[in-house]
Amino acid sequence: MKAWTLLRSHGSTILIPEKGRLRSSLFRTLCVLGALIMLSASSLTSVRAQGAQTPPVPEEGLWLSQDHDGVFLIGHCGDTLCGKLIGMQYDGPVPKDVWGRSQCGLVMLTDFRLSKDENAWQGHILDPETGRTYDARIHAESSDVLKLRGFILGIPLFGKTQTWTRYRGTIGPECKLP
């Protein structure tokens, strides 16, 4: 019979005395509380360390598309930026992509890496209605304006630029915009 129990969280492991092996329930309670505090502290440390690796950039946040029909959440995905559709203007059922999946929560901006010589992020954008992926660039023109240029054949000349604005509104259930 074991005398200790493993408590695991966020990659950390702490040994605490098993119930019934201690005469004092107060001592066991203090051990459990201490373990939880240590796990919480290690979780906060890992979040801070993760934040230190990926500092915020102006392109992160909520953005309203040029036609005001979609809101995207752009943020870090490891060492790249990505964006998912979290708000839409629609009537009836939630719009589906070409494969029949809900567009609500669909990651449409992927693999954006900073191109320091152009001061823009280069990656890909998905057209959910056709399933095609296009090359794209994004950059924050100001804290409230984002420029997105989608293009084909790897040539920005063969593309179209949209101006997105910072979104500060609400989003209803199933990604429904008011």
C-alpha positions in Angstrom: 0.0 0.0 0.0 1.4 3.4 -1.0 1.9 6.1 1.6 2.0 9.0 -0.9 -0.2 10.2 -3.8 1.0 12.0 -6.9 -0.7 15.3 -7.7 -0.1 16.4 -11.3 -0.9 19.6 -13.1 0.7 21.5 -16.0 3.7 19.2 -16.1 4.4 19.5 -12.4 4.2 16.6 -9.9 4.0 16.8 -6.2 3.8 14.0 -3.6 1.2 14.3 -0.9 0.4 11.9 1.9 -2.4 9.4 1.2 -5.7 9.6 3.2 -5.7 7.1 6.0 -1.9 7.2 6.4 -2.0 10.2 8.5 -3.6 10.6 11.9 -4.1 14.3 11.5 -6.6 15.4 8.8 -5.3 18.9 9.4 -1.8 17.9 8.3 -3.2 16.2 5.2 -5.2 19.4 4.4 -2.2 21.6 4.8 -0.2 19.2 2.5 -2.9 19.4 -0.2 -3.2 23.2 0.1 0.6 23.6 -0.1 0.7 21.3 -3.2 -2.1 23.3 -4.8 -0.3 26.6 -4.1 3.0 25.2 -5.5 1.2 24.0 -8.7 -0.6 27.4 -9.1 2.8 29.2 -8.8 4.4 26.9 -11.3 1.4 27.5 -13.7 1.8 31.3 -13.4 5.6 31.0 -14.0 5.0 29.0 -17.2 2.4 31.5 -18.4 4.9 34.4 -17.7 7.7 32.5 -19.4 5.4 31.8 -22.4 4.4 35.5 -22.6 8.1 36.4 -22.5 8.7 34.2 -25.5 5.9 35.8 -27.5 5.5 39.5 -26.7 2.3 41.1 -27.9 2.3 42.7 -31.3 -0.1 45.4 -32.7 -1.7 42.9 -35.1 -3.1 40.9 -32.2 -6.6 41.3 -31.0 -10.1 41.4 -32.4 -10.5 42.8 -36.0 -13.7 43.6 -38.0 -13.4 42.8 -41.7 -13.7 45.5 -44.3 -17.3 44.5 -45.2 -18.3 44.4 -41.5 -19.4 40.8 -41.9 -16.8 39.0 -39.8 -14.7 39.4 -36.7 -11.4 37.7 -36.4 -9.3 36.9 -33.3 -5.6 37.2 -34.2 -3.0 36.0 -31.8 0.2 34.0 -31.4 0.2 30.3 -32.3 3.6 29.3 -31.2 6.1 31.4 -33.1 3.6 32.5 -35.7 0.4 34.5 -35.8 -2.9 32.9 -36.7 -6.5 34.1 -36.7 -9.9 32.5 -36.4 -13.3 33.7 -37.3 -15.3 34.3 -34.1 -18.1 36.6 -35.3 -20.3 36.7 -38.4 -23.3 38.5 -39.9 -25.7 35.8 -41.0 -29.4 34.8 -41.0 -30.6 31.2 -40.6 -28.2 28.4 -39.6 -24.5 29.0 -38.9 -22.6 29.2 -42.2 -20.6 26.1 -43.2 -17.3 25.8 -45.1 -16.9 23.8 -48.2 -16.3 20.6 -46.1 -19.5 21.1 -44.1 -17.8 22.4 -40.9 -19.1 25.4 -39.0 -17.3 28.6 -39.9 -17.7 29.6 -36.3 -14.2 29.2 -34.8 -12.6 28.3 -38.1 -8.9 29.1 -38.2 -8.6 31.1 -41.5 -5.3 32.9 -41.0 -2.3 30.6 -40.6 1.5 30.5 -40.4 2.0 34.3 -40.3 5.7 35.0 -39.8 7.3 38.4 -39.4 9.2 39.7 -42.4 11.4 42.3 -40.8 12.5 43.8 -44.1 8.9 44.5 -45.0 7.6 45.1 -41.5 4.7 42.8 -42.2 3.5 39.3 -41.3 3.4 36.8 -44.2 1.3 33.7 -44.2 -1.9 32.2 -45.6 -5.6 32.9 -45.7 -8.3 30.3 -46.3 -11.4 31.0 -48.4 -13.9 28.8 -46.5 -16.4 28.7 -49.4 -13.9 27.2 -51.9 -11.4 25.6 -49.6 -8.5 27.4 -51.4 -5.6 28.9 -49.5 -4.0 32.1 -50.6 -0.8 33.9 -49.7 -1.4 36.9 -47.5 0.3 39.7 -45.7 -1.0 41.6 -42.6 0.4 44.7 -40.9 -1.0 47.1 -38.4 -1.1 50.5 -40.0 -2.1 52.0 -36.6 -3.4 50.6 -33.3 -6.9 50.5 -34.8 -6.3 49.7 -38.5 -5.0 46.5 -40.0 -4.2 46.0 -43.6 -4.6 42.5 -45.1 -3.5 41.7 -48.6 -4.4 38.4 -50.1 -2.7 37.3 -53.4 -2.0 34.5 -55.8 1.1 32.9 -57.2 3.3 34.4 -54.4 3.1 37.8 -56.1 1.5 40.6 -54.1 0.9 42.5 -57.3 -1.8 39.9 -58.1 -3.8 40.6 -55.0 -6.4 42.8 -53.2 -6.0 44.7 -50.0 -8.6 45.0 -47.3 -8.7 47.5 -44.4 -9.8 45.9 -41.1 -10.6 47.9 -38.0 -10.2 47.1 -34.3 -13.4 45.5 -32.9 -14.8 46.5 -29.5 -18.3 45.2 -29.8 -20.0 42.1 -28.5 -20.5 38.7 -30.1 -23.5 36.5 -29.5 -23.9 32.7 -29.4 -22.7 30.8 -32.4 -20.5 33.7 -33.5 -23.6 35.9 -34.3 -22.8 39.6 -34.6 -25.4 42.0 -33.4 
